[in-house]
Amino acid sequence: MDQSRIQYFIAHLVISAVVVGGLLWLILSYWYPTPLASATGIYQIILILACVDIVIGPILSFIVYNKAKKTLKFDLLCIIVIQVMATTYGFYSIAQARPAWIVFTIDRFELVKNNEIAKADQTVLPEFRFAPWLGPKFIGAQRAGNLAEAQMNEFMRGLSLSQMPERYVPIEKIYTEIKKKAYTYQDLLKYNSTFEVNELKIKYPHFNAWLPLQANAEDKVVLFNKDSITEFKIVDLRPWH
């Protein structure tokens, strides 16, 4: 077998792995930190991205590589261009669908992705006009007017309260509502094993309350300290059946 073909294949594979590894580190460290990756169901898209870059690209290069071919450079360039385009598109899609806000609404938190937010206008507070790039932030959303009017407005716009940036407020403004709706660790035992809950108590002893986190693929649990509410932690437990 042509040694140069093997060398090119290995070089292409290593470069692809390094590039994809860097992108995955960014994606999973900032945009989809554990357990938000499973909450959003992003693993399937990540797997496709990794397969295209790390597997298909180098394999195609290995297949077409032949030093005797006059069109070798052109063939390899085409493969690289297609690979870069596929990676760019996949990365862009993941970025657009990244978790932007963890919004408290009425009795739970809701995970809102960047591409689910209604367009911001001048009524939106400055800090909520653009989705954060370094991971989702905890905020609140308040209804305007009475419940019936607010629900009709949401229905007419085809949006939930958590998708309306003009209703966003800093999390500090709704601490009272969060405390009223908070559950205890004992409530987690209805939907999770005793071992899982006890392990959680040992790992996070400063938390004593929780609320559900509603997501599009798998719902999670948000832990916090009911007495201070200065820190939140999303954990991979079930808030309901």
LORORO-896812 format. One record per residue (C-alpha): residue in three letters; x, y, z. Coordinates in steps of 0.2 Angstrom, whole numbers, always signed. Layout:
! residues N
{'ALA', {X, Y, Z}}
...
END
This chain:
! residues 241
{'MET', {+0, +0, +0}}
{'ASP', {+6, +18, -4}}
{'GLN', {+14, +24, +12}}
{'SER', {+10, +42, +7}}
{'ARG', {-8, +38, +6}}
{'ILE', {-8, +32, +24}}
{'GLN', {+2, +47, +30}}
{'TYR', {-10, +59, +22}}
{'PHE', {-25, +49, +30}}
{'ILE', {-17, +50, +47}}
{'ALA', {-13, +68, +45}}
{'HIS', {-31, +72, +39}}
{'LEU', {-38, +62, +54}}
{'VAL', {-28, +70, +67}}
{'ILE', {-31, +88, +61}}
{'SER', {-50, +84, +60}}
{'ALA', {-50, +76, +77}}
{'VAL', {-41, +92, +85}}
{'VAL', {-53, +104, +76}}
{'VAL', {-69, +94, +81}}
{'GLY', {-62, +91, +99}}
{'GLY', {-60, +110, +101}}
{'LEU', {-77, +113, +95}}
{'LEU', {-85, +100, +106}}
{'TRP', {-75, +107, +121}}
{'LEU', {-83, +124, +117}}
{'ILE', {-100, +117, +114}}
{'LEU', {-101, +106, +130}}
{'SER', {-92, +117, +142}}
{'TYR', {-101, +133, +138}}
{'TRP', {-117, +131, +128}}
{'TYR', {-123, +114, +133}}
{'PRO', {-115, +111, +150}}
{'THR', {-120, +94, +159}}
{'PRO', {-134, +90, +160}}
{'LEU', {-141, +102, +147}}
{'ALA', {-134, +92, +133}}
{'SER', {-146, +78, +137}}
{'ALA', {-160, +90, +141}}
{'THR', {-160, +97, +124}}
{'GLY', {-156, +81, +115}}
{'ILE', {-140, +89, +106}}
{'TYR', {-130, +73, +107}}
{'GLN', {-137, +66, +91}}
{'ILE', {-132, +82, +81}}
{'ILE', {-115, +82, +89}}
{'LEU', {-113, +63, +84}}
{'ILE', {-117, +68, +66}}
{'LEU', {-105, +82, +66}}
{'ALA', {-91, +71, +73}}
{'CYS', {-94, +57, +61}}
{'VAL', {-94, +69, +46}}
{'ASP', {-77, +77, +52}}
{'ILE', {-68, +63, +60}}
{'VAL', {-74, +48, +50}}
{'ILE', {-81, +53, +33}}
{'GLY', {-68, +66, +28}}
{'PRO', {-52, +56, +31}}
{'ILE', {-60, +40, +24}}
{'LEU', {-64, +49, +8}}
{'SER', {-47, +56, +7}}
{'PHE', {-40, +39, +9}}
{'ILE', {-51, +32, -5}}
{'VAL', {-47, +45, -18}}
{'TYR', {-28, +48, -14}}
{'ASN', {-17, +42, -28}}
{'LYS', {-1, +51, -32}}
{'ALA', {-3, +46, -50}}
{'LYS', {-19, +55, -52}}
{'LYS', {-18, +72, -61}}
{'THR', {-33, +79, -52}}
{'LEU', {-27, +73, -35}}
{'LYS', {-25, +91, -27}}
{'PHE', {-42, +96, -34}}
{'ASP', {-51, +80, -27}}
{'LEU', {-43, +83, -10}}
{'LEU', {-47, +101, -10}}
{'CYS', {-66, +97, -14}}
{'ILE', {-66, +85, +1}}
{'ILE', {-59, +98, +12}}
{'VAL', {-71, +111, +6}}
{'ILE', {-86, +100, +8}}
{'GLN', {-80, +95, +26}}
{'VAL', {-77, +113, +31}}
{'MET', {-94, +118, +24}}
{'ALA', {-103, +104, +34}}
{'THR', {-93, +108, +50}}
{'THR', {-98, +126, +48}}
{'TYR', {-116, +123, +45}}
{'GLY', {-117, +110, +60}}
{'PHE', {-108, +122, +72}}
{'TYR', {-119, +136, +66}}
{'SER', {-135, +126, +69}}
{'ILE', {-129, +121, +86}}
{'ALA', {-125, +139, +91}}
{'GLN', {-142, +145, +85}}
{'ALA', {-151, +132, +95}}
{'ARG', {-140, +134, +111}}
{'PRO', {-148, +136, +128}}
{'ALA', {-149, +155, +131}}
{'TRP', {-160, +158, +146}}
{'ILE', {-166, +147, +161}}
{'VAL', {-183, +157, +164}}
{'PHE', {-193, +155, +180}}
{'THR', {-212, +156, +176}}
{'ILE', {-225, +154, +188}}
{'ASP', {-220, +137, +196}}
{'ARG', {-205, +131, +187}}
{'PHE', {-190, +135, +176}}
{'GLU', {-190, +133, +158}}
{'LEU', {-175, +131, +146}}
{'VAL', {-177, +143, +132}}
{'LYS', {-165, +141, +117}}
{'ASN', {-158, +155, +107}}
{'ASN', {-169, +152, +91}}
{'GLU', {-185, +151, +102}}
{'ILE', {-184, +169, +108}}
{'ALA', {-196, +182, +101}}
{'LYS', {-187, +197, +92}}
{'ALA', {-182, +210, +105}}
{'ASP', {-188, +228, +104}}
{'GLN', {-186, +244, +114}}
{'THR', {-197, +238, +128}}
{'VAL', {-184, +224, +132}}
{'LEU', {-172, +228, +146}}
{'PRO', {-154, +230, +139}}
{'GLU', {-147, +215, +147}}
{'PHE', {-160, +204, +139}}
{'ARG', {-159, +210, +121}}
{'PHE', {-146, +198, +116}}
{'ALA', {-144, +180, +121}}
{'PRO', {-128, +176, +131}}
{'TRP', {-114, +167, +122}}
{'LEU', {-105, +159, +137}}
{'GLY', {-119, +148, +144}}
{'PRO', {-137, +151, +149}}
{'LYS', {-142, +163, +163}}
{'PHE', {-155, +161, +176}}
{'ILE', {-169, +175, +174}}
{'GLY', {-187, +177, +178}}
{'ALA', {-202, +182, +167}}
{'GLN', {-218, +191, +173}}
{'ARG', {-235, +192, +166}}
{'ALA', {-243, +209, +161}}
{'GLY', {-260, +212, +167}}
{'ASN', {-272, +199, +174}}
{'LEU', {-270, +180, +170}}
{'ALA', {-283, +179, +157}}
{'GLU', {-277, +194, +147}}
{'ALA', {-259, +187, +148}}
{'GLN', {-264, +170, +142}}
{'MET', {-274, +177, +128}}
{'ASN', {-259, +187, +123}}
{'GLU', {-247, +172, +123}}
{'PHE', {-260, +162, +113}}
{'MET', {-262, +175, +100}}
{'ARG', {-243, +177, +98}}
{'GLY', {-240, +158, +98}}
{'LEU', {-227, +160, +112}}
{'SER', {-225, +155, +130}}
{'LEU', {-221, +168, +143}}
{'SER', {-203, +162, +144}}
{'GLN', {-201, +166, +125}}
{'MET', {-205, +184, +127}}
{'PRO', {-190, +195, +131}}
{'GLU', {-200, +210, +135}}
{'ARG', {-207, +201, +151}}
{'TYR', {-189, +196, +157}}
{'VAL', {-183, +202, +174}}
{'PRO', {-168, +199, +184}}
{'ILE', {-169, +184, +195}}
{'GLU', {-167, +194, +211}}
{'LYS', {-184, +202, +207}}
{'ILE', {-194, +186, +209}}
{'TYR', {-185, +178, +224}}
{'THR', {-201, +178, +234}}
{'GLU', {-211, +169, +220}}
{'ILE', {-197, +156, +219}}
{'LYS', {-197, +153, +238}}
{'LYS', {-216, +150, +238}}
{'LYS', {-215, +137, +224}}
{'ALA', {-199, +128, +230}}
{'TYR', {-200, +109, +234}}
{'THR', {-190, +100, +247}}
{'TYR', {-178, +85, +245}}
{'GLN', {-191, +74, +251}}
{'ASP', {-202, +78, +236}}
{'LEU', {-188, +71, +225}}
{'LEU', {-190, +54, +232}}
{'LYS', {-207, +52, +223}}
{'TYR', {-198, +52, +206}}
{'ASN', {-180, +47, +210}}
{'SER', {-171, +33, +220}}
{'THR', {-166, +36, +238}}
{'PHE', {-148, +33, +233}}
{'GLU', {-149, +47, +220}}
{'VAL', {-156, +59, +232}}
{'ASN', {-145, +55, +246}}
{'GLU', {-130, +57, +235}}
{'LEU', {-136, +74, +230}}
{'LYS', {-137, +79, +248}}
{'ILE', {-119, +74, +251}}
{'LYS', {-113, +82, +235}}
{'TYR', {-122, +99, +237}}
{'PRO', {-125, +101, +256}}
{'HIS', {-128, +120, +254}}
{'PHE', {-144, +117, +244}}
{'ASN', {-160, +113, +252}}
{'ALA', {-174, +116, +239}}
{'TRP', {-177, +113, +221}}
{'LEU', {-189, +117, +206}}
{'PRO', {-192, +108, +190}}
{'LEU', {-183, +113, +174}}
{'GLN', {-194, +110, +158}}
{'ALA', {-184, +106, +143}}
{'ASN', {-188, +100, +125}}
{'ALA', {-180, +83, +126}}
{'GLU', {-178, +78, +145}}
{'ASP', {-184, +88, +160}}
{'LYS', {-171, +91, +174}}
{'VAL', {-170, +98, +192}}
{'VAL', {-164, +115, +198}}
{'LEU', {-156, +115, +215}}
{'PHE', {-154, +131, +226}}
{'ASN', {-154, +137, +244}}
{'LYS', {-171, +143, +249}}
{'ASP', {-164, +154, +262}}
{'SER', {-153, +164, +251}}
{'ILE', {-155, +159, +233}}
{'THR', {-139, +166, +227}}
{'GLU', {-134, +150, +217}}
{'PHE', {-142, +138, +206}}
{'LYS', {-137, +120, +200}}
{'ILE', {-145, +110, +187}}
{'VAL', {-144, +91, +190}}
{'ASP', {-149, +75, +181}}
{'LEU', {-164, +70, +191}}
{'ARG', {-183, +69, +187}}
{'PRO', {-195, +82, +193}}
{'TRP', {-210, +72, +189}}
{'HIS', {-215, +56, +180}}
END
